[in-house]
Amino acid sequence: MLSEQAVPVVRATLPAVGGALDRITERFYGRLFAAHPELLRDLFNRGNQANGDQRKALAGSVAAFAVALLEHPDTRPDTLLSRIAHKHASLGVTADQYKIVHEHLFAAIVEVLGEAVTPEVARAWDEVYWLMANALIALEGRLYREAGVEDGDVWRPVRISERREETPDTVSFTLTDPDGAPLPPFRPGQYVSVRVALPDGAHQIRQYSLSSAPGRPAWRITVKRVGGDPAGEVSNRLHAHAAAGDVLEVSAPFGDLVLPEGDGPLLLASAGIGSTPMLAMLDHLAASGTARPVVVVHADRSPEAHAHAAELRELVAALPEGSLHLWYEEPGASGARAGRADVTALELPAGTQAYLCGPLPFLRTVRGDLVASGVAAADVHYEVFGPDLWLGAGA
């Protein structure tokens, strides 16, 4: 927790610091990459830097952590920290990199806020930073130990044993150990990072959910081609060049949106490529012969755009208490409902634990509808692909 001396200072300066965080993070990343260009080349997502999403996510996480320290001084915001720690671990972030971030972040704060950063203010916000950083360092160290790897050494080679075109813009890759050894275990819902060498010499990293159950001899990831400006460097590279027989660099599995144990009712809601962690959960549930109630919701543009649609139907049909509810923007003759997913139209058993994955607008709408319908906010869990722009909203 914050010291008694720091609490009033952080409380008094939070509006000014929070209001300037976007400018601070912009200046921070400029300084950081000027001093350490290798971080932009080989660690940070260049697409998220170009569109500003990473800057917004950093600002949101710092603000959310500071608010949590003030409003709940006796507890630690573990949900916020866990999500960040898993992402950092999947990138191989190490403790020494927090010192580099500290140097350039606080220099950026001084540059933006100027004389308002008195020694007293600097000390108080230094406490905020190191409370967050040391908590993340500890969490990431534990994740590395659980994965059986040295700090940051998360990478291993895997061979593509099969490439399958799922839709015009999604492809799945089945991955095996090059020497035939078993791949590490994981929990249904987790993801791996894939590190890809690009033509300009950079090594860019992206996360992809493992989309089949653990315990099988192979892993599977499903990659959606990312368009727009900037287009997805890694997804487009994999679509254009990755083939059966190729070797990829992937991380150990991480991620905290994982299937809970027990026999309580579940809601698994996804949109677009967000279905991939749900497939792993459903595959595991079907293989284990569960009788727990499972309501599955999926939203997509059309039947043709829905990757693994037939597999989803088969997995839900294999569950004695499973039900599937599909919404397509253009349903055609599929029998799905038209438009966006509406969970208020469903009857959910009391005590339902909800797991959501998909684009941020989908997550916000579904979470809001669930909470308004009486599902406890603590029982709604989510995974958002890319920088978590929801952190500053207290989700």
ZIVEN-V815005 format. One record per residue. PHI is phi in degrees with one decimal (NA if undefined). OMEGA is omega in radians with two decimals (* if undefined). Layout:
# ZIVEN-V815005
phi: [PHI	PHI]
omega: [OMEGA	OMEGA]
This chain:
# ZIVEN-V815005
phi: [NA	-69.6	-68.9	-59.8	-71.6	-81.3	-56.0	-65.7	-70.0	-64.6	-62.4	-71.9	-98.9	-57.0	-59.6	-69.7	-66.1	-61.0	-67.4	-103.5	-61.2	-63.6	-68.7	-64.1	-68.5	-62.5	-65.9	-59.8	-65.1	-61.0	-65.9	-59.8	-76.3	-66.7	-82.5	-135.4	-60.7	-66.1	-68.9	-71.2	-71.2	-124.0	-128.8	-77.6	-72.9	-67.3	-65.3	-70.7	-71.4	-67.3	-92.9	86.6	-64.6	-65.7	-61.4	-65.8	-66.3	-63.4	-59.3	-63.9	-70.0	-64.2	-63.6	-64.2	-67.4	-62.4	-62.2	-62.2	-62.2	-79.2	-84.8	-134.3	-64.5	-96.4	-128.4	-108.5	-74.3	-66.1	-62.9	-60.2	-67.3	-62.3	-61.2	-67.4	-62.1	-62.3	-64.3	-61.2	-62.3	-68.1	-97.0	79.4	-64.1	-119.0	-60.1	-65.0	-71.2	-67.6	-68.4	-64.8	-61.0	-58.7	-56.1	-82.6	-67.3	-74.2	-64.1	-67.4	-60.7	-65.4	-62.6	-81.1	-95.2	60.4	-67.3	-65.7	-87.4	-73.1	-55.2	-65.0	-65.2	-61.0	-64.6	-65.1	-74.8	-64.2	-60.6	-57.5	-60.2	-75.0	-61.7	-70.0	-64.0	-67.6	-63.9	-67.5	-59.1	-65.7	-63.9	-67.4	-61.5	-65.0	-62.7	-64.4	-64.3	-63.7	-82.0	72.7	-124.8	-71.4	-50.1	83.1	-90.8	-98.1	-91.3	-148.2	-82.4	-135.4	-105.5	-76.2	-92.2	-153.5	-117.7	-135.3	-79.4	-90.6	-143.5	-56.5	-123.2	-132.5	-137.8	-108.4	-125.4	-90.5	-119.2	-134.0	-70.1	-58.3	-98.7	83.4	-75.6	-65.3	-80.1	-60.2	-69.7	-150.3	-102.3	-57.4	113.7	-80.1	-130.7	-123.4	-91.7	-119.5	-107.4	-120.0	-78.6	-107.1	-58.1	-86.4	95.1	-74.4	-121.1	-98.2	-120.6	-137.2	-102.7	-137.0	-66.5	-78.0	-105.9	-136.3	-68.5	-68.7	89.3	-91.2	-71.0	-134.4	-96.5	-139.7	-123.3	-124.4	-114.6	-97.6	-65.7	-102.9	-95.4	86.9	-132.4	-81.9	-74.1	-70.7	-64.4	-78.1	-61.1	-69.6	-64.4	-65.3	-61.3	-80.9	-127.2	-73.1	-139.2	-55.0	100.4	-71.1	-109.0	-113.7	-96.1	-130.4	-87.5	-63.8	-72.2	-141.9	121.5	-107.2	-89.2	-124.6	-61.4	-77.8	-77.0	107.9	-125.6	-72.2	-69.2	-127.3	-120.3	-113.0	-120.8	-143.8	-141.0	58.6	-71.5	-64.4	-72.0	-63.3	-66.2	-68.0	-62.2	-63.9	-62.4	-66.3	-61.3	-67.1	-61.7	-64.8	-67.7	-87.1	69.2	-64.4	-113.3	-73.0	-66.5	-134.0	-98.9	-114.9	-121.6	-140.4	-122.2	-154.4	-71.0	-162.9	-58.9	-69.4	-87.7	-84.3	-70.4	63.5	-61.3	-64.2	-64.2	-59.9	-60.3	-64.1	-67.0	-65.9	-63.2	-79.0	-95.7	-57.6	-116.0	-98.4	-140.3	-116.2	-131.9	-110.7	-127.4	-122.9	-62.9	-127.4	-72.5	56.8	-101.3	-73.5	88.3	-75.7	-75.9	-89.2	99.6	-89.8	-61.1	-129.1	-73.6	-69.7	-83.1	-105.7	-97.6	-104.0	-62.9	-59.3	81.3	-64.3	-98.1	-105.5	-126.0	-121.9	-151.5	158.6	-63.9	-57.8	-59.2	-62.3	-61.5	-62.0	-65.2	-66.9	-61.6	-60.9	-65.7	-66.2	-64.1	-64.6	-86.3	107.8	-75.6	-62.1	-57.1	-68.4	-96.1	-110.2	-117.2	-145.2	-132.7	-116.1	-75.0	87.2	-58.7	-83.8	-82.3	-94.7	-60.1	-71.3	-92.2	75.6	-73.0]
omega: [3.10	3.06	3.11	-3.13	-3.05	-3.04	-3.11	-3.14	3.11	3.14	-3.10	-3.05	-3.11	3.12	-3.12	3.13	3.13	3.14	-3.11	-3.02	-3.14	3.10	-3.14	-3.11	3.07	3.11	3.13	-3.11	3.08	3.11	-3.08	-3.07	3.04	-3.13	-3.07	-3.11	-3.14	3.13	3.08	-3.08	-2.92	-3.10	-3.09	3.09	-3.07	3.10	3.13	3.02	-3.10	-3.10	3.06	-3.07	-3.12	3.11	3.14	-3.13	3.11	3.12	-3.13	-3.10	3.12	-3.14	-3.13	3.13	3.13	3.11	3.13	3.11	-3.12	-3.03	-3.12	-3.00	-3.08	3.12	3.12	-3.12	-3.00	3.12	3.10	-3.07	-3.12	-3.13	3.14	-3.09	3.11	3.12	3.12	-3.14	3.14	3.10	-3.09	3.13	-3.12	-3.04	-3.10	-3.14	3.08	3.08	3.10	3.12	-3.14	-3.12	-3.03	3.10	-3.10	3.01	3.11	3.11	3.13	-3.14	-3.07	-3.03	3.02	-3.02	3.09	3.13	3.07	3.07	3.13	3.12	-3.14	3.14	-3.11	-3.12	3.00	3.05	3.14	-3.09	-3.03	2.99	3.12	-3.08	-3.11	3.05	3.13	3.11	3.13	3.14	-3.13	3.07	3.10	3.12	3.12	3.13	3.14	3.12	3.12	-3.13	3.00	-3.10	3.07	-3.08	-2.98	-2.92	3.09	3.06	2.99	3.14	3.03	3.13	3.11	2.99	-3.11	3.09	-3.10	3.06	3.12	-3.12	3.03	3.12	3.10	3.12	3.00	-2.98	3.10	3.05	-3.12	-3.12	3.12	3.14	3.07	3.05	-3.09	3.08	3.05	3.10	-3.11	-3.10	-3.09	-3.10	2.97	2.97	3.05	-3.13	-3.00	3.05	-3.12	-3.04	-3.11	3.11	3.11	3.00	-3.09	-3.02	3.05	-3.13	3.10	3.14	2.98	-2.90	2.97	-3.00	3.00	3.11	3.11	-3.10	-3.10	2.95	3.00	2.99	3.11	-3.00	3.05	3.09	-3.11	3.09	3.10	-3.11	0.09	3.08	-3.10	-3.10	-3.05	-3.10	3.14	3.08	3.13	3.12	-3.03	-2.92	-3.05	-3.07	3.08	-3.10	3.12	3.09	3.09	2.98	3.11	3.12	2.89	3.13	3.06	3.12	-3.07	3.00	-3.01	-3.11	3.14	3.07	3.12	-3.10	-3.14	-3.11	-3.09	2.87	3.07	-3.05	-3.09	3.03	3.11	-3.10	3.04	3.10	-2.97	3.09	3.12	3.09	3.12	3.11	-3.12	3.11	3.12	3.13	-3.14	-3.12	-3.11	3.11	-3.08	3.04	-3.10	3.10	-3.13	3.06	-3.09	3.11	3.04	3.09	-3.13	-3.13	-3.06	3.07	-3.11	-3.12	-3.04	3.13	3.11	-3.08	-3.12	3.13	3.11	3.13	-3.11	-3.11	3.12	3.14	-3.14	-3.14	-3.11	-3.13	-3.14	3.05	-3.08	-3.13	-3.07	2.98	3.04	3.05	3.08	-2.98	-3.08	-3.13	-3.04	-3.04	3.09	3.06	-3.09	3.05	-3.09	-3.10	-3.13	-3.09	3.09	3.12	-3.06	3.01	-3.12	3.11	3.06	3.12	-3.13	2.97	-3.06	3.12	-3.01	3.04	3.14	3.13	-3.06	3.11	3.08	-3.12	-3.12	-3.11	-3.08	3.12	3.12	3.13	-3.14	-3.14	3.11	-3.14	3.07	3.06	-3.12	-3.13	-3.14	-3.13	3.11	-3.08	-3.06	2.99	3.08	3.12	-3.14	3.14	-3.10	-3.11	-3.13	-2.99	-3.12	-3.14	3.09	-3.12	*]
